[in-house]
Amino acid sequence: MRFLAHLLAVTALITGCSGAIPKDQPSRILAMGDSLMAWNSNSGQSIPDMVADTLGEPVEDRSVSAARVIYNLPISGSAGLNIRKQYRPGDWDWIIVNGGGNDLLLGCGCFACDRKLDKLVSDDGRKGAIPGMLSQLRQTGARIIYVGYLRSPGVGSAIEHCRSEGDILEQRVARLADLDNDIYFLSLRDLVPHGDRSYHAVDMIHPSVKASSAIGTRIAQIIQSQ
């Protein structure tokens, strides 16, 4: 009996207090993007996992670490390193997506960032790879939540030198969202308190489980409010 009680307790921890999300329930939410989305997925605590837990419904997660918005290699791009190619046809009500950080960090070589920014999204938010991608996603009838990146105020990180370019990228994406009532830009600029390391993984780049949970909750709140 003691073993059975222990087994039931472990099962409850795995499935969660509110019960497991039914495996046969069709998903109406698709997640795409880079490591911001994919981080903590091995433990079932990524941002898409947290959205699913909060809403009590499945989220189809296609995000891949190191993925870019602009990515021209065909085979690895089809495998998910091209964020646009992470899309899978479905009856999606919502598509959660992020991207652009790896394009700036890995793709501009720290000397052509202005040109890369313009390729990603123009100053007015109307042209570029990101508007093109979101336009295609909107044509499916889904509403879009575009998620910004974490900040590390008061604490250094290996990508600190890209902070100003990241700010410009998000300002332009916010202008893009203003052009379409069914595109929601979720800024994470105010998420991390000054000097607080608990929202980041050890590398001070990727989200900790705490951050994934907080971001997932914010995304779920947008979906619940519509």
RONUPA-56022 format. One record per residue: residue number from 1; residue in one letter; z, y, x of N, C-alpha, C, O in turn. Coordinates in steps of 0.05 Angstrom, whole numbers, plus 5000, padded with zeros to 4 digits. Layout:
N
<NUM, "a", <Z, Y, X>, <Z, Y, X>, <Z, Y, X>, <Z, Y, X>>,
...
! end
This chain:
226
<1, "m", <5000, 4976, 5017>, <5000, 5000, 5000>, <5000, 5025, 5017>, <4987, 5045, 5011>>,
<2, "r", <5015, 5024, 5039>, <5016, 5048, 5057>, <4988, 5053, 5069>, <4980, 5076, 5071>>,
<3, "f", <4975, 5031, 5077>, <4948, 5034, 5087>, <4929, 5046, 5066>, <4912, 5063, 5073>>,
<4, "l", <4931, 5036, 5042>, <4914, 5046, 5020>, <4919, 5075, 5015>, <4900, 5091, 5011>>,
<5, "a", <4944, 5083, 5015>, <4951, 5112, 5011>, <4939, 5129, 5033>, <4929, 5151, 5028>>,
<6, "h", <4941, 5119, 5058>, <4930, 5134, 5081>, <4899, 5136, 5078>, <4888, 5157, 5083>>,
<7, "l", <4886, 5114, 5070>, <4857, 5114, 5066>, <4849, 5134, 5045>, <4830, 5149, 5048>>,
<8, "l", <4864, 5135, 5023>, <4858, 5154, 5001>, <4862, 5183, 5011>, <4846, 5201, 5003>>,
<9, "a", <4882, 5187, 5027>, <4887, 5214, 5037>, <4865, 5223, 5056>, <4856, 5246, 5054>>,
<10, "v", <4856, 5205, 5073>, <4834, 5212, 5091>, <4808, 5218, 5075>, <4794, 5237, 5081>>,
<11, "t", <4803, 5201, 5055>, <4780, 5206, 5038>, <4781, 5233, 5024>, <4760, 5246, 5022>>,
<12, "a", <4804, 5241, 5016>, <4807, 5267, 5003>, <4801, 5290, 5022>, <4789, 5310, 5014>>,
<13, "l", <4810, 5286, 5047>, <4804, 5307, 5067>, <4774, 5309, 5072>, <4764, 5331, 5076>>,
<14, "i", <4760, 5286, 5073>, <4732, 5286, 5078>, <4716, 5299, 5056>, <4698, 5315, 5060>>,
<15, "t", <4723, 5291, 5031>, <4707, 5301, 5008>, <4715, 5328, 4999>, <4700, 5342, 4986>>,
<16, "g", <4740, 5337, 5006>, <4749, 5363, 4998>, <4765, 5361, 4972>, <4760, 5343, 4956>>,
<17, "c", <4782, 5380, 4967>, <4800, 5379, 4944>, <4784, 5381, 4918>, <4793, 5369, 4898>>,
<18, "s", <4762, 5394, 4918>, <4747, 5398, 4893>, <4727, 5376, 4888>, <4712, 5376, 4869>>,
<19, "g", <4726, 5356, 4906>, <4707, 5333, 4903>, <4682, 5338, 4919>, <4674, 5360, 4925>>,
<20, "a", <4669, 5316, 4926>, <4645, 5318, 4942>, <4622, 5329, 4926>, <4621, 5325, 4901>>,
<21, "i", <4604, 5343, 4939>, <4579, 5352, 4926>, <4562, 5328, 4920>, <4556, 5313, 4939>>,
<22, "p", <4553, 5325, 4896>, <4536, 5301, 4889>, <4511, 5300, 4906>, <4497, 5319, 4909>>,
<23, "k", <4506, 5276, 4918>, <4483, 5273, 4935>, <4457, 5275, 4920>, <4437, 5283, 4932>>,
<24, "d", <4457, 5268, 4894>, <4432, 5268, 4879>, <4427, 5294, 4865>, <4408, 5297, 4850>>,
<25, "q", <4445, 5314, 4869>, <4441, 5340, 4857>, <4419, 5355, 4871>, <4420, 5359, 4896>>,
<26, "p", <4398, 5364, 4857>, <4376, 5378, 4871>, <4386, 5405, 4882>, <4401, 5419, 4869>>,
<27, "s", <4376, 5411, 4906>, <4384, 5436, 4918>, <4366, 5459, 4909>, <4342, 5456, 4907>>,
<28, "r", <4378, 5482, 4903>, <4363, 5506, 4896>, <4364, 5527, 4918>, <4354, 5549, 4915>>,
<29, "i", <4378, 5520, 4940>, <4383, 5539, 4962>, <4373, 5526, 4988>, <4380, 5504, 4995>>,
<30, "l", <4356, 5541, 5002>, <4345, 5533, 5028>, <4356, 5552, 5050>, <4357, 5576, 5046>>,
<31, "a", <4364, 5541, 5072>, <4373, 5556, 5095>, <4354, 5552, 5119>, <4347, 5530, 5125>>,
<32, "m", <4347, 5575, 5131>, <4329, 5574, 5154>, <4340, 5593, 5175>, <4355, 5612, 5169>>,
<33, "g", <4333, 5589, 5200>, <4342, 5608, 5221>, <4347, 5595, 5247>, <4338, 5573, 5254>>,
<34, "d", <4363, 5609, 5263>, <4369, 5600, 5291>, <4398, 5590, 5293>, <4409, 5581, 5273>>,
<35, "s", <4409, 5592, 5317>, <4436, 5580, 5322>, <4458, 5594, 5306>, <4479, 5582, 5302>>,
<36, "l", <4455, 5619, 5297>, <4475, 5631, 5280>, <4480, 5613, 5256>, <4502, 5608, 5248>>,
<37, "m", <4458, 5603, 5244>, <4459, 5586, 5221>, <4467, 5557, 5229>, <4484, 5545, 5216>>,
<38, "a", <4455, 5547, 5251>, <4458, 5519, 5257>, <4485, 5512, 5271>, <4494, 5489, 5270>>,
<39, "w", <4498, 5532, 5283>, <4523, 5527, 5298>, <4544, 5515, 5280>, <4547, 5522, 5257>>,
<40, "n", <4559, 5496, 5290>, <4580, 5482, 5277>, <4570, 5461, 5257>, <4586, 5450, 5241>>,
<41, "s", <4544, 5456, 5257>, <4533, 5436, 5238>, <4542, 5408, 5244>, <4544, 5391, 5227>>,
<42, "n", <4547, 5402, 5270>, <4555, 5375, 5278>, <4582, 5368, 5265>, <4587, 5344, 5260>>,
<43, "s", <4598, 5388, 5259>, <4624, 5382, 5246>, <4623, 5388, 5216>, <4643, 5387, 5202>>,
<44, "g", <4599, 5394, 5206>, <4596, 5399, 5177>, <4609, 5426, 5169>, <4617, 5429, 5146>>,
<45, "q", <4609, 5445, 5188>, <4622, 5471, 5183>, <4604, 5494, 5190>, <4614, 5516, 5198>>,
<46, "s", <4578, 5490, 5189>, <4559, 5512, 5194>, <4559, 5532, 5171>, <4572, 5527, 5150>>,
<47, "i", <4545, 5554, 5174>, <4543, 5573, 5152>, <4532, 5560, 5127>, <4543, 5563, 5105>>,
<48, "p", <4509, 5545, 5128>, <4499, 5532, 5104>, <4519, 5513, 5092>, <4522, 5511, 5067>>,
<49, "d", <4534, 5498, 5109>, <4555, 5480, 5099>, <4576, 5495, 5083>, <4585, 5487, 5062>>,
<50, "m", <4584, 5519, 5094>, <4605, 5534, 5081>, <4595, 5546, 5054>, <4610, 5549, 5035>>,
<51, "v", <4569, 5554, 5054>, <4558, 5564, 5028>, <4559, 5541, 5007>, <4566, 5546, 4984>>,
<52, "a", <4551, 5517, 5016>, <4551, 5494, 4998>, <4579, 5489, 4988>, <4583, 5483, 4964>>,
<53, "d", <4599, 5489, 5006>, <4627, 5484, 4998>, <4637, 5505, 4978>, <4651, 5498, 4959>>,
<54, "t", <4630, 5530, 4983>, <4640, 5552, 4966>, <4628, 5550, 4938>, <4642, 5554, 4918>>,
<55, "l", <4602, 5545, 4937>, <4588, 5544, 4911>, <4591, 5517, 4897>, <4587, 5515, 4873>>,
<56, "g", <4599, 5496, 4913>, <4600, 5469, 4901>, <4574, 5458, 4894>, <4571, 5443, 4875>>,
<57, "e", <4553, 5465, 4910>, <4526, 5454, 4905>, <4512, 5451, 4932>, <4519, 5465, 4951>>,
<58, "p", <4493, 5433, 4934>, <4480, 5428, 4960>, <4463, 5451, 4970>, <4452, 5467, 4954>>,
<59, "v", <4461, 5454, 4996>, <4444, 5473, 5009>, <4427, 5457, 5029>, <4437, 5443, 5046>>,
<60, "e", <4401, 5460, 5027>, <4382, 5447, 5046>, <4381, 5463, 5071>, <4370, 5486, 5071>>,
<61, "d", <4390, 5453, 5093>, <4392, 5468, 5118>, <4370, 5459, 5137>, <4370, 5435, 5146>>,
<62, "r", <4351, 5477, 5144>, <4330, 5471, 5163>, <4332, 5487, 5189>, <4314, 5486, 5205>>,
<63, "s", <4354, 5501, 5192>, <4357, 5518, 5216>, <4359, 5502, 5242>, <4368, 5479, 5242>>,
<64, "v", <4349, 5514, 5263>, <4348, 5501, 5290>, <4357, 5521, 5311>, <4348, 5544, 5312>>,
<65, "s", <4375, 5512, 5328>, <4384, 5530, 5350>, <4360, 5537, 5368>, <4343, 5520, 5373>>,
<66, "a", <4360, 5561, 5379>, <4340, 5572, 5397>, <4314, 5579, 5382>, <4294, 5585, 5396>>,
<67, "a", <4313, 5577, 5356>, <4288, 5583, 5341>, <4282, 5613, 5342>, <4300, 5629, 5345>>,
<68, "r", <4256, 5619, 5341>, <4247, 5646, 5341>, <4229, 5652, 5317>, <4219, 5634, 5304>>,
<69, "v", <4226, 5678, 5311>, <4208, 5686, 5290>, <4179, 5684, 5300>, <4162, 5675, 5286>>,
<70, "i", <4175, 5694, 5325>, <4148, 5692, 5338>, <4149, 5669, 5358>, <4162, 5671, 5379>>,
<71, "y", <4134, 5648, 5352>, <4134, 5624, 5369>, <4108, 5611, 5365>, <4101, 5602, 5343>>,
<72, "n", <4093, 5608, 5387>, <4065, 5599, 5385>, <4059, 5570, 5394>, <4037, 5561, 5389>>,
<73, "l", <4079, 5557, 5405>, <4074, 5529, 5413>, <4074, 5511, 5388>, <4093, 5512, 5372>>,
<74, "p", <4053, 5496, 5384>, <4049, 5482, 5358>, <4068, 5460, 5352>, <4079, 5458, 5330>>,
<75, "i", <4073, 5442, 5372>, <4089, 5418, 5366>, <4118, 5425, 5362>, <4130, 5417, 5342>>,
<76, "s", <4130, 5438, 5382>, <4158, 5446, 5380>, <4162, 5466, 5358>, <4183, 5467, 5346>>,
<77, "g", <4141, 5483, 5352>, <4143, 5501, 5330>, <4145, 5487, 5304>, <4162, 5495, 5287>>,
<78, "s", <4129, 5466, 5300>, <4131, 5451, 5276>, <4157, 5435, 5273>, <4165, 5428, 5251>>,
<79, "a", <4169, 5430, 5296>, <4195, 5416, 5296>, <4218, 5435, 5289>, <4241, 5426, 5287>>,
<80, "g", <4213, 5460, 5286>, <4234, 5479, 5277>, <4239, 5502, 5295>, <4254, 5520, 5287>>,
<81, "l", <4227, 5503, 5319>, <4232, 5526, 5336>, <4217, 5551, 5327>, <4223, 5573, 5335>>,
<82, "n", <4198, 5548, 5309>, <4186, 5570, 5295>, <4199, 5572, 5268>, <4196, 5554, 5251>>,
<83, "i", <4214, 5593, 5263>, <4230, 5595, 5238>, <4213, 5594, 5213>, <4221, 5581, 5194>>,
<84, "r", <4190, 5606, 5214>, <4172, 5606, 5191>, <4165, 5577, 5183>, <4163, 5570, 5160>>,
<85, "k", <4162, 5559, 5204>, <4154, 5532, 5198>, <4177, 5514, 5190>, <4174, 5490, 5185>>,
<86, "q", <4201, 5525, 5189>, <4224, 5510, 5179>, <4223, 5508, 5148>, <4236, 5491, 5136>>,
<87, "y", <4207, 5524, 5136>, <4205, 5523, 5107>, <4194, 5497, 5097>, <4176, 5485, 5109>>,
<88, "r", <4206, 5487, 5075>, <4196, 5463, 5062>, <4193, 5470, 5032>, <4210, 5483, 5020>>,
<89, "p", <4171, 5462, 5020>, <4167, 5468, 4991>, <4189, 5457, 4974>, <4200, 5435, 4979>>,
<90, "g", <4197, 5472, 4954>, <4218, 5463, 4936>, <4222, 5484, 4914>, <4210, 5506, 4915>>,
<91, "d", <4238, 5477, 4895>, <4244, 5495, 4873>, <4267, 5513, 4880>, <4289, 5511, 4868>>,
<92, "w", <4263, 5530, 4900>, <4285, 5546, 4911>, <4290, 5571, 4895>, <4271, 5586, 4889>>,
<93, "d", <4315, 5575, 4888>, <4323, 5601, 4876>, <4330, 5621, 4898>, <4325, 5645, 4895>>,
<94, "w", <4341, 5611, 4920>, <4350, 5628, 4942>, <4341, 5616, 4968>, <4341, 5592, 4972>>,
<95, "i", <4333, 5633, 4987>, <4328, 5625, 5014>, <4345, 5643, 5032>, <4342, 5667, 5032>>,
<96, "i", <4363, 5630, 5047>, <4380, 5644, 5067>, <4366, 5642, 5094>, <4359, 5620, 5102>>,
<97, "v", <4362, 5664, 5107>, <4347, 5664, 5132>, <4358, 5684, 5152>, <4368, 5705, 5144>>,
<98, "n", <4355, 5678, 5177>, <4361, 5698, 5198>, <4341, 5694, 5220>, <4326, 5675, 5220>>,
<99, "g", <4341, 5712, 5240>, <4324, 5708, 5263>, <4317, 5734, 5276>, <4322, 5756, 5265>>,
<100, "g", <4305, 5732, 5300>, <4298, 5756, 5316>, <4314, 5759, 5341>, <4304, 5770, 5360>>,
<101, "g", <4338, 5748, 5341>, <4355, 5751, 5364>, <4344, 5737, 5389>, <4344, 5748, 5411>>,
<102, "n", <4334, 5712, 5385>, <4323, 5698, 5408>, <4296, 5710, 5417>, <4289, 5708, 5441>>,
<103, "d", <4282, 5722, 5399>, <4257, 5736, 5406>, <4263, 5759, 5426>, <4248, 5764, 5444>>,
<104, "l", <4285, 5773, 5421>, <4293, 5795, 5438>, <4306, 5785, 5464>, <4300, 5795, 5486>>,
<105, "l", <4324, 5766, 5462>, <4339, 5756, 5485>, <4321, 5740, 5504>, <4323, 5743, 5528>>,
<106, "l", <4304, 5723, 5492>, <4288, 5705, 5508>, <4259, 5713, 5511>, <4244, 5704, 5529>>,
<107, "g", <4249, 5730, 5492>, <4221, 5735, 5491>, <4211, 5761, 5502>, <4187, 5764, 5506>>,
<108, "c", <4229, 5780, 5508>, <4220, 5805, 5518>, <4225, 5809, 5547>, <4215, 5828, 5559>>,
<109, "g", <4242, 5792, 5559>, <4247, 5794, 5588>, <4261, 5819, 5596>, <4261, 5826, 5620>>,
<110, "c", <4273, 5833, 5577>, <4289, 5857, 5582>, <4272, 5880, 5594>, <4283, 5898, 5607>>,
<111, "f", <4246, 5879, 5590>, <4230, 5902, 5599>, <4208, 5909, 5579>, <4194, 5929, 5582>>,
<112, "a", <4206, 5894, 5557>, <4185, 5900, 5537>, <4197, 5898, 5509>, <4184, 5890, 5490>>,
<113, "c", <4223, 5906, 5507>, <4237, 5903, 5481>, <4225, 5921, 5459>, <4224, 5912, 5436>>,
<114, "d", <4216, 5945, 5466>, <4205, 5962, 5446>, <4180, 5950, 5433>, <4177, 5950, 5409>>,
<115, "r", <4164, 5938, 5450>, <4139, 5925, 5440>, <4146, 5900, 5423>, <4134, 5896, 5402>>,
<116, "k", <4166, 5885, 5432>, <4175, 5861, 5417>, <4187, 5870, 5390>, <4182, 5857, 5370>>,
<117, "l", <4203, 5891, 5390>, <4214, 5901, 5365>, <4192, 5907, 5345>, <4194, 5900, 5321>>,
<118, "d", <4172, 5921, 5354>, <4150, 5929, 5337>, <4135, 5905, 5326>, <4125, 5905, 5303>>,
<119, "k", <4133, 5884, 5343>, <4120, 5860, 5334>, <4136, 5846, 5312>, <4126, 5833, 5294>>,
<120, "l", <4163, 5847, 5315>, <4180, 5834, 5296>, <4180, 5850, 5270>, <4177, 5838, 5248>>,
<121, "v", <4185, 5876, 5271>, <4185, 5892, 5247>, <4181, 5921, 5254>, <4194, 5931, 5273>>,
<122, "s", <4164, 5935, 5240>, <4158, 5962, 5247>, <4181, 5980, 5239>, <4199, 5972, 5224>>,
<123, "d", <4180, 6005, 5248>, <4202, 6024, 5243>, <4207, 6028, 5213>, <4230, 6032, 5205>>,
<124, "d", <4186, 6027, 5196>, <4190, 6031, 5168>, <4195, 6006, 5153>, <4199, 6006, 5128>>,
<125, "g", <4196, 5983, 5167>, <4203, 5958, 5154>, <4180, 5944, 5140>, <4184, 5924, 5127>>,
<126, "r", <4156, 5955, 5142>, <4133, 5945, 5126>, <4115, 5925, 5140>, <4101, 5909, 5127>>,
<127, "k", <4115, 5926, 5166>, <4096, 5910, 5181>, <4110, 5894, 5203>, <4132, 5901, 5212>>,
<128, "g", <4098, 5871, 5211>, <4109, 5855, 5232>, <4114, 5827, 5223>, <4110, 5820, 5200>>,
<129, "a", <4123, 5810, 5242>, <4127, 5782, 5237>, <4149, 5777, 5216>, <4146, 5759, 5199>>,
<130, "i", <4170, 5792, 5217>, <4192, 5788, 5197>, <4183, 5796, 5169>, <4187, 5780, 5150>>,
<131, "p", <4171, 5819, 5165>, <4161, 5825, 5138>, <4140, 5805, 5128>, <4140, 5798, 5105>>,
<132, "g", <4123, 5796, 5147>, <4103, 5776, 5139>, <4116, 5750, 5130>, <4108, 5738, 5110>>,
<133, "m", <4136, 5741, 5145>, <4151, 5717, 5138>, <4165, 5719, 5111>, <4163, 5702, 5094>>,
<134, "l", <4178, 5742, 5107>, <4193, 5745, 5082>, <4174, 5749, 5058>, <4181, 5740, 5036>>,
<135, "s", <4151, 5761, 5063>, <4131, 5763, 5042>, <4122, 5736, 5032>, <4119, 5731, 5008>>,
<136, "q", <4117, 5718, 5052>, <4109, 5691, 5044>, <4131, 5676, 5029>, <4126, 5662, 5010>>,
<137, "l", <4156, 5680, 5038>, <4178, 5667, 5024>, <4182, 5678, 4996>, <4189, 5663, 4978>>,
<138, "r", <4178, 5704, 4993>, <4181, 5716, 4966>, <4160, 5706, 4947>, <4164, 5705, 4923>>,
<139, "q", <4136, 5699, 4958>, <4115, 5690, 4941>, <4121, 5663, 4928>, <4108, 5655, 4909>>,
<140, "t", <4141, 5649, 4938>, <4150, 5624, 4925>, <4167, 5630, 4900>, <4173, 5612, 4885>>,
<141, "g", <4175, 5655, 4896>, <4192, 5662, 4874>, <4221, 5663, 4880>, <4238, 5671, 4864>>,
<142, "a", <4229, 5655, 4905>, <4257, 5654, 4913>, <4266, 5682, 4920>, <4250, 5699, 4928>>,
<143, "r", <4292, 5687, 4916>, <4304, 5711, 4927>, <4314, 5705, 4955>, <4321, 5683, 4962>>,
<144, "i", <4315, 5726, 4971>, <4320, 5723, 5000>, <4347, 5736, 5008>, <4352, 5759, 4999>>,
<145, "i", <4363, 5723, 5024>, <4386, 5735, 5037>, <4380, 5734, 5067>, <4380, 5712, 5079>>,
<146, "y", <4376, 5757, 5079>, <4371, 5758, 5108>, <4397, 5766, 5121>, <4409, 5787, 5116>>,
<147, "v", <4407, 5749, 5139>, <4433, 5752, 5152>, <4431, 5764, 5179>, <4415, 5754, 5196>>,
<148, "g", <4446, 5785, 5184>, <4447, 5797, 5210>, <4464, 5782, 5230>, <4474, 5760, 5224>>,
<149, "y", <4468, 5793, 5254>, <4482, 5779, 5275>, <4511, 5788, 5278>, <4518, 5811, 5270>>,
<150, "l", <4527, 5771, 5290>, <4555, 5778, 5297>, <4556, 5799, 5318>, <4538, 5801, 5335>>,
<151, "r", <4576, 5815, 5317>, <4582, 5834, 5339>, <4608, 5825, 5353>, <4623, 5809, 5343>>,
<152, "s", <4612, 5835, 5377>, <4636, 5828, 5392>, <4649, 5854, 5402>, <4651, 5859, 5426>>,
<153, "p", <4658, 5871, 5383>, <4670, 5897, 5391>, <4695, 5894, 5408>, <4713, 5879, 5401>>,
<154, "g", <4695, 5908, 5430>, <4718, 5908, 5448>, <4719, 5884, 5466>, <4738, 5881, 5482>>,
<155, "v", <4700, 5866, 5464>, <4700, 5841, 5480>, <4671, 5837, 5490>, <4653, 5838, 5474>>,
<156, "g", <4668, 5833, 5516>, <4641, 5830, 5527>, <4629, 5803, 5520>, <4643, 5784, 5514>>,
<157, "s", <4603, 5802, 5522>, <4589, 5777, 5518>, <4563, 5777, 5535>, <4555, 5797, 5545>>,
<158, "a", <4551, 5753, 5538>, <4528, 5750, 5555>, <4503, 5765, 5543>, <4484, 5769, 5558>>,
<159, "i", <4504, 5772, 5518>, <4481, 5786, 5506>, <4488, 5815, 5499>, <4474, 5827, 5483>>,
<160, "e", <4508, 5825, 5511>, <4516, 5853, 5506>, <4494, 5873, 5512>, <4492, 5894, 5499>>,
<161, "h", <4478, 5867, 5532>, <4456, 5885, 5540>, <4435, 5887, 5519>, <4418, 5906, 5520>>,
<162, "c", <4434, 5869, 5500>, <4414, 5870, 5478>, <4425, 5883, 5453>, <4411, 5884, 5433>>,
<163, "r", <4449, 5894, 5454>, <4462, 5904, 5430>, <4447, 5926, 5417>, <4443, 5926, 5392>>,
<164, "s", <4437, 5946, 5432>, <4423, 5968, 5420>, <4397, 5959, 5406>, <4390, 5969, 5385>>,
<165, "e", <4382, 5940, 5419>, <4358, 5930, 5407>, <4364, 5914, 5382>, <4349, 5916, 5362>>,
<166, "g", <4386, 5899, 5382>, <4395, 5885, 5358>, <4401, 5904, 5336>, <4395, 5898, 5312>>,
<167, "d", <4414, 5926, 5342>, <4421, 5946, 5321>, <4395, 5957, 5309>, <4393, 5961, 5285>>,
<168, "i", <4376, 5963, 5326>, <4350, 5974, 5316>, <4336, 5954, 5298>, <4326, 5960, 5277>>,
<169, "l", <4336, 5929, 5307>, <4323, 5907, 5291>, <4336, 5906, 5263>, <4321, 5904, 5244>>,
<170, "e", <4362, 5907, 5262>, <4375, 5905, 5236>, <4371, 5929, 5219>, <4370, 5927, 5194>>,
<171, "q", <4370, 5952, 5231>, <4364, 5977, 5216>, <4336, 5974, 5202>, <4333, 5983, 5180>>,
<172, "r", <4317, 5963, 5217>, <4290, 5960, 5206>, <4290, 5939, 5184>, <4276, 5942, 5164>>,
<173, "v", <4304, 5917, 5188>, <4306, 5896, 5167>, <4319, 5908, 5142>, <4311, 5901, 5120>>,
<174, "a", <4339, 5925, 5145>, <4352, 5937, 5122>, <4332, 5955, 5107>, <4333, 5956, 5083>>,
<175, "r", <4315, 5969, 5122>, <4294, 5985, 5108>, <4275, 5967, 5093>, <4266, 5974, 5071>>,
<176, "l", <4268, 5944, 5105>, <4251, 5925, 5091>, <4264, 5915, 5065>, <4251, 5914, 5045>>,
<177, "a", <4290, 5909, 5066>, <4304, 5900, 5042>, <4305, 5922, 5020>, <4304, 5915, 4997>>,
<178, "d", <4305, 5947, 5028>, <4305, 5969, 5009>, <4279, 5970, 4993>, <4278, 5982, 4972>>,
<179, "l", <4258, 5957, 5004>, <4232, 5958, 4991>, <4229, 5936, 4969>, <4210, 5937, 4953>>,
<180, "d", <4247, 5917, 4968>, <4245, 5895, 4949>, <4273, 5888, 4939>, <4290, 5881, 4955>>,
<181, "n", <4277, 5891, 4913>, <4303, 5886, 4901>, <4312, 5857, 4903>, <4336, 5851, 4899>>,
<182, "d", <4294, 5839, 4910>, <4301, 5811, 4912>, <4304, 5802, 4941>, <4306, 5778, 4947>>,
<183, "i", <4306, 5821, 4960>, <4313, 5815, 4987>, <4340, 5829, 4993>, <4342, 5853, 4989>>,
<184, "y", <4359, 5814, 5001>, <4386, 5824, 5006>, <4391, 5822, 5036>, <4389, 5800, 5048>>,
<185, "f", <4398, 5844, 5049>, <4405, 5844, 5077>, <4436, 5843, 5080>, <4449, 5861, 5070>>,
<186, "l", <4446, 5822, 5092>, <4475, 5820, 5097>, <4481, 5827, 5125>, <4476, 5811, 5144>>,
<187, "s", <4493, 5850, 5129>, <4501, 5858, 5156>, <4528, 5846, 5163>, <4546, 5844, 5146>>,
<188, "l", <4531, 5837, 5187>, <4557, 5826, 5197>, <4570, 5846, 5216>, <4589, 5839, 5230>>,
<189, "r", <4561, 5870, 5216>, <4570, 5890, 5235>, <4600, 5895, 5233>, <4613, 5901, 5252>>,
<190, "d", <4611, 5893, 5208>, <4639, 5899, 5204>, <4657, 5874, 5203>, <4680, 5876, 5196>>,
<191, "l", <4646, 5850, 5209>, <4661, 5826, 5205>, <4683, 5822, 5225>, <4705, 5813, 5218>>,
<192, "v", <4677, 5828, 5250>, <4696, 5822, 5272>, <4714, 5846, 5279>, <4703, 5867, 5287>>,
<193, "p", <4740, 5844, 5276>, <4758, 5866, 5284>, <4756, 5871, 5314>, <4750, 5853, 5329>>,
<194, "h", <4761, 5895, 5322>, <4759, 5903, 5350>, <4777, 5886, 5367>, <4801, 5883, 5362>>,
<195, "g", <4765, 5873, 5387>, <4780, 5857, 5407>, <4787, 5829, 5397>, <4801, 5815, 5412>>,
<196, "d", <4778, 5821, 5374>, <4785, 5795, 5362>, <4764, 5774, 5372>, <4741, 5776, 5366>>,
<197, "r", <4774, 5754, 5387>, <4757, 5733, 5397>, <4754, 5709, 5378>, <4738, 5691, 5383>>,
<198, "s", <4770, 5709, 5356>, <4771, 5685, 5340>, <4747, 5680, 5323>, <4744, 5659, 5311>>,
<199, "y", <4729, 5700, 5321>, <4705, 5697, 5305>, <4681, 5686, 5321>, <4660, 5682, 5310>>,
<200, "h", <4686, 5681, 5347>, <4665, 5671, 5364>, <4672, 5645, 5377>, <4696, 5639, 5380>>,
<201, "a", <4652, 5629, 5383>, <4656, 5605, 5399>, <4664, 5614, 5427>, <4665, 5637, 5433>>,
<202, "v", <4669, 5594, 5445>, <4678, 5600, 5472>, <4658, 5618, 5487>, <4665, 5634, 5503>>,
<203, "d", <4632, 5614, 5480>, <4611, 5630, 5495>, <4609, 5659, 5486>, <4594, 5674, 5497>>,
<204, "m", <4625, 5667, 5466>, <4625, 5694, 5455>, <4598, 5703, 5445>, <4592, 5727, 5445>>,
<205, "i", <4581, 5684, 5437>, <4555, 5689, 5426>, <4553, 5678, 5398>, <4546, 5691, 5378>>,
<206, "h", <4561, 5652, 5396>, <4557, 5638, 5371>, <4582, 5640, 5353>, <4604, 5646, 5363>>,
<207, "p", <4579, 5634, 5327>, <4603, 5636, 5310>, <4622, 5614, 5313>, <4614, 5590, 5316>>,
<208, "s", <4648, 5620, 5311>, <4668, 5599, 5309>, <4667, 5588, 5281>, <4653, 5599, 5264>>,
<209, "v", <4683, 5568, 5276>, <4685, 5557, 5248>, <4696, 5578, 5230>, <4687, 5580, 5206>>,
<210, "k", <4714, 5595, 5239>, <4725, 5616, 5223>, <4703, 5636, 5215>, <4702, 5644, 5192>>,
<211, "a", <4686, 5643, 5233>, <4664, 5661, 5227>, <4644, 5648, 5208>, <4635, 5661, 5189>>,
<212, "s", <4637, 5623, 5213>, <4618, 5609, 5195>, <4629, 5609, 5167>, <4614, 5613, 5148>>,
<213, "s", <4655, 5605, 5164>, <4667, 5605, 5138>, <4666, 5632, 5125>, <4660, 5635, 5101>>,
<214, "a", <4672, 5653, 5140>, <4672, 5680, 5130>, <4644, 5689, 5122>, <4640, 5701, 5101>>,
<215, "i", <4624, 5682, 5138>, <4596, 5689, 5132>, <4586, 5673, 5108>, <4573, 5684, 5090>>,
<216, "g", <4593, 5647, 5108>, <4585, 5631, 5085>, <4596, 5641, 5059>, <4583, 5641, 5038>>,
<217, "t", <4621, 5651, 5060>, <4634, 5663, 5036>, <4619, 5688, 5027>, <4615, 5692, 5003>>,
<218, "r", <4612, 5705, 5046>, <4597, 5729, 5038>, <4570, 5723, 5026>, <4562, 5736, 5006>>,
<219, "i", <4556, 5703, 5037>, <4530, 5695, 5025>, <4534, 5684, 4997>, <4520, 5692, 4979>>,
<220, "a", <4554, 5667, 4994>, <4560, 5655, 4967>, <4566, 5677, 4947>, <4558, 5675, 4924>>,
<221, "q", <4580, 5698, 4956>, <4587, 5720, 4937>, <4562, 5734, 4928>, <4561, 5743, 4905>>,
<222, "i", <4543, 5738, 4945>, <4517, 5751, 4937>, <4504, 5733, 4915>, <4495, 5744, 4895>>,
<223, "i", <4503, 5707, 4920>, <4490, 5689, 4901>, <4505, 5689, 4875>, <4492, 5689, 4853>>,
<224, "q", <4531, 5688, 4876>, <4547, 5687, 4852>, <4546, 5713, 4835>, <4549, 5712, 4811>>,
<225, "s", <4540, 5735, 4849>, <4540, 5761, 4835>, <4513, 5766, 4820>, <4512, 5785, 4805>>,
<226, "q", <4493, 5749, 4824>, <4467, 5754, 4812>, <4463, 5737, 4787>, <4442, 5738, 4774>>,
! end
